[in-house]
Amino acid sequence: MGNRPRISKREDFIIDPHNYSANSSSNFAKKFYECQHDLSIELWIDKHCCLRKTERLGIDMDTLQLLALQAIKHIIYYQLREIKFNIIQYPEFRGKEKRIIVRQNTDSGEILNLVIECHFVDIALYEITLVTAMVENNFRVFDGQYVLDIDEESSILSRQAANKFTEIRKFGYQ
């Protein structure tokens, strides 16, 4: 009896790169559907903030609007990444303890502090309320309160605990 012919492995298959490719879950997956949902962000300003901003130097509506809009993507990132960071409020759970302080350095070297509340209205609609704004380097931060320091496209999320800031996570830094 002679040797049986062996089945050789075919290594010449062509994988269509448009059909199967790597995604976040698998090295061989095929996209079969894609949809897009628009996200609407409404900026609101509290009466206190609106009346007081005119009295405070260095604060104008365009600056507040830009800072609030910059903060949104950072807040969503941290909301999704950090289990204990739960800053977006829902209709059944609203309160002052969910406010976040967004800080940014001004051109004069001082710190602009913007206190905001984020509210879920619908899956594609969120309200961001500007509660108060002050240009002050020693802005009072309460125990347990979150602070988001924004520098262009990067940010650092911290939390005040026992009169000490604890860094939680960074976003956008290399």
Secondary structure by P-SEA (a helix, b strand, c coil): cccccccccccccccccccccccccccbbbbcbbbbbbbbbbbbbcaaaaaaccccccccaaaaaaaaaaaaaaaaaaaaccccccccccccccccccbbbbbbbccccbbbbbbbbbbbccccbbbbbbccccccccccccccbbbbbbccccbbbbbbcccbbbbccccccc
